[in-house]
Amino acid sequence: MHWDRLFEDLEGQLASEWEAERAALDAESERLRIARLELRARLRMLCALGAEAVIDLANGRRLPVTLRALGADWIAVTSRVADCTQAGPSTLLVPEHAIAGITLDHGMILASLEEPAPSEHALRERMTLGFVLRDLARRRVAVQVSTLTGEDAHGTIDRAAADHLDLAVHDRGDARRASAVHGFRVIPFSRLVAVRTPGTQMP
């Protein structure tokens, strides 16, 4: 009985040491995984979950939104704040460079750290901001463009080039007719903070 108890104690001690070593290895492996985790991977997970968040934009604005889709260099969100100037729900395209921060609840913070599943929208994730803006120009969709200076402009995108767009400025609710246009603006993509489209479906 003495030897049996001794072996049982030794087995228990060895099992505890192995468990502690395995836990330490798991913790180190997780630290290494987190160290390699990029913001894009977390945005992909948050979009897949339809996370509710508050996005801090580079121009100082804070937007309560639901994250919807991830592109090559942008995210699409829907506003969670009623806007009496919009006829229906609005989608906002936010360039990744315009995201100054994202406020989430603790559960979503932890969920965004998980390894994202293979994306079902691999093609969408290859679409650049310019590609999407060219589609809006082709469809003559009226937009509200917000810039880093905090200025908003309403109008229709006439064309989207490699790194900038041409906006025909007109009043909200007006169609893009020559008589309605009261100016034209060339806006670099690098100065864009958000492009709001009323009720537009993403490609």
C-alpha positions as CSV (number, residue, x, y, z in Angstrom):
1,M,0.0,0.0,0.0
2,H,2.9,2.3,0.8
3,W,4.3,1.9,-2.8
4,D,0.9,2.3,-4.3
5,R,0.3,5.6,-2.6
6,L,3.8,6.8,-3.6
7,F,3.2,6.0,-7.2
8,E,-0.2,7.6,-7.2
9,D,1.3,10.7,-5.7
10,L,4.1,10.8,-8.3
11,E,1.6,10.2,-11.1
12,G,-0.6,13.1,-9.8
13,Q,2.5,15.3,-9.5
14,L,3.6,14.4,-13.1
15,A,0.2,15.0,-14.5
16,S,0.0,18.4,-12.8
17,E,3.4,19.4,-14.2
18,W,2.4,18.3,-17.7
19,E,-0.9,20.2,-17.4
20,A,0.9,23.3,-16.3
21,E,3.5,23.0,-19.1
22,R,0.7,22.5,-21.7
23,A,-1.2,25.5,-20.3
24,A,2.0,27.6,-20.5
25,L,2.6,26.5,-24.1
26,D,-1.1,27.2,-25.0
27,A,-0.8,30.7,-23.5
28,E,2.4,31.4,-25.4
29,S,0.9,30.1,-28.6
30,E,-2.1,32.4,-28.1
31,R,0.1,35.4,-27.4
32,L,2.1,34.7,-30.6
33,R,-1.2,34.3,-32.6
34,I,-2.5,37.6,-31.2
35,A,0.8,39.3,-32.0
36,R,0.3,38.4,-35.7
37,L,-3.4,39.3,-35.8
38,E,-4.2,42.2,-38.2
39,L,-7.0,44.7,-37.9
40,R,-8.4,43.4,-41.2
41,A,-9.0,39.9,-39.7
42,R,-10.9,41.5,-36.8
43,L,-13.0,43.6,-39.1
44,R,-13.8,40.5,-41.2
45,M,-15.0,38.8,-38.0
46,L,-17.0,41.8,-36.9
47,C,-18.7,42.2,-40.3
48,A,-19.5,38.5,-40.3
49,L,-21.2,38.9,-36.9
50,G,-23.0,42.1,-37.9
51,A,-21.5,43.7,-34.9
52,E,-22.9,46.9,-33.4
53,A,-20.2,49.5,-32.8
54,V,-19.4,53.2,-32.6
55,I,-16.8,54.1,-35.2
56,D,-14.5,57.1,-34.6
57,L,-13.7,58.8,-37.8
58,A,-10.5,60.6,-38.7
59,N,-12.5,63.9,-38.9
60,G,-13.6,63.6,-35.2
61,R,-17.1,62.3,-35.8
62,R,-18.5,59.3,-33.9
63,L,-21.0,57.1,-35.7
64,P,-23.2,54.4,-34.1
65,V,-23.3,51.7,-36.8
66,T,-23.7,48.0,-37.6
67,L,-20.8,46.5,-39.5
68,R,-22.0,44.9,-42.7
69,A,-19.2,44.2,-45.3
70,L,-15.5,44.3,-45.8
71,G,-13.8,45.3,-49.1
72,A,-10.2,45.6,-50.1
73,D,-9.7,49.0,-48.4
74,W,-13.1,49.9,-47.0
75,I,-15.9,48.7,-44.8
76,A,-19.6,49.1,-45.3
77,V,-21.8,50.0,-42.3
78,T,-25.4,50.9,-41.7
79,S,-26.2,53.9,-39.5
80,R,-28.0,53.1,-36.3
81,V,-29.1,56.7,-35.9
82,A,-32.4,57.8,-37.4
83,D,-31.7,60.5,-40.0
84,C,-34.8,62.6,-40.9
85,T,-33.1,63.7,-44.1
86,Q,-32.9,60.2,-45.4
87,A,-35.9,58.4,-47.0
88,G,-34.7,55.1,-45.7
89,P,-31.8,53.2,-44.2
90,S,-28.4,54.4,-45.4
91,T,-25.2,52.6,-46.1
92,L,-21.9,54.2,-45.4
93,L,-18.6,53.3,-47.1
94,V,-15.8,54.0,-44.8
95,P,-12.2,53.8,-46.1
96,E,-10.0,51.9,-43.7
97,H,-7.6,54.9,-43.5
98,A,-10.5,57.0,-42.0
99,I,-11.1,54.7,-39.1
100,A,-9.6,56.3,-36.0
101,G,-11.1,53.8,-33.5
102,I,-13.9,51.3,-32.9
103,T,-15.9,51.1,-29.7
104,L,-17.4,47.7,-29.0
105,D,-18.8,45.8,-26.0
106,H,-16.4,43.3,-24.3
107,G,-18.1,40.3,-25.9
108,M,-17.5,41.6,-29.4
109,I,-13.9,42.6,-28.5
110,L,-13.3,39.0,-27.5
111,A,-15.2,37.5,-30.5
112,S,-13.2,39.6,-32.9
113,L,-10.0,37.9,-31.6
114,E,-11.2,34.5,-32.9
115,E,-9.7,33.0,-36.0
116,P,-12.1,34.0,-38.8
117,A,-13.6,31.3,-40.9
118,P,-12.8,31.2,-44.6
119,S,-14.6,34.2,-46.1
120,E,-17.8,33.5,-48.2
121,H,-17.2,36.9,-49.9
122,A,-13.7,36.5,-51.2
123,L,-14.6,38.4,-54.4
124,R,-16.1,41.3,-52.5
125,E,-13.0,41.6,-50.3
126,R,-11.0,42.2,-53.5
127,M,-13.2,45.1,-54.5
128,T,-11.3,48.4,-54.0
129,L,-13.0,51.7,-52.9
130,G,-12.5,53.0,-56.5
131,F,-14.3,50.0,-57.9
132,V,-17.3,50.5,-55.7
133,L,-17.4,54.3,-56.4
134,R,-17.3,53.6,-60.1
135,D,-20.3,51.4,-59.7
136,L,-22.1,54.2,-57.9
137,A,-21.2,56.6,-60.7
138,R,-22.5,54.2,-63.3
139,R,-25.8,53.9,-61.5
140,R,-26.0,57.7,-60.9
141,V,-26.6,57.2,-57.2
142,A,-26.8,60.4,-55.1
143,V,-24.3,60.4,-52.3
144,Q,-23.2,62.5,-49.3
145,V,-19.4,62.7,-49.2
146,S,-17.7,63.5,-45.9
147,T,-14.1,64.6,-45.9
148,L,-11.2,65.0,-43.4
149,T,-12.0,68.7,-43.0
150,G,-15.4,67.8,-41.5
151,E,-17.2,69.1,-44.6
152,D,-20.1,67.3,-46.2
153,A,-21.0,67.6,-49.9
154,H,-24.1,66.2,-51.6
155,G,-24.2,65.2,-55.2
156,T,-23.6,62.5,-57.8
157,I,-20.2,61.0,-58.6
158,D,-19.5,61.7,-62.3
159,R,-16.4,59.5,-62.4
160,A,-14.0,57.7,-60.1
161,A,-10.4,57.6,-61.2
162,A,-7.4,55.7,-59.7
163,D,-7.1,57.9,-56.6
164,H,-9.8,60.6,-56.7
165,L,-13.4,61.2,-57.7
166,D,-15.3,64.0,-59.5
167,L,-18.5,65.0,-57.7
168,A,-21.3,67.0,-59.4
169,V,-22.6,69.0,-56.4
170,H,-26.4,69.4,-56.1
171,D,-29.0,69.7,-53.4
172,R,-30.1,66.6,-51.6
173,G,-33.1,65.0,-53.3
174,D,-32.4,66.5,-56.7
175,A,-31.5,64.4,-59.7
176,R,-28.2,65.1,-61.4
177,R,-29.5,67.5,-64.1
178,A,-27.4,70.3,-65.6
179,S,-29.8,72.8,-64.1
180,A,-29.6,71.3,-60.6
181,V,-25.8,71.2,-60.5
182,H,-24.2,74.2,-58.8
183,G,-20.5,73.1,-58.8
184,F,-18.0,70.4,-59.4
185,R,-15.4,69.0,-56.9
186,V,-12.4,66.8,-57.3
187,I,-11.8,64.9,-54.1
188,P,-8.8,62.6,-53.5
189,F,-9.7,59.2,-52.0
190,S,-7.1,60.0,-49.2
191,R,-9.3,62.8,-48.0
192,L,-12.5,60.8,-47.9
193,V,-13.9,59.8,-44.5
194,A,-17.3,58.3,-45.5
195,V,-19.6,58.1,-48.5
196,R,-23.2,57.8,-47.6
197,T,-25.7,56.1,-50.0
198,P,-29.4,56.1,-49.1
199,G,-30.6,52.5,-49.0
200,T,-28.1,51.3,-51.6
201,Q,-27.3,47.6,-51.8
202,M,-23.6,46.7,-51.8
203,P,-22.2,44.9,-54.8
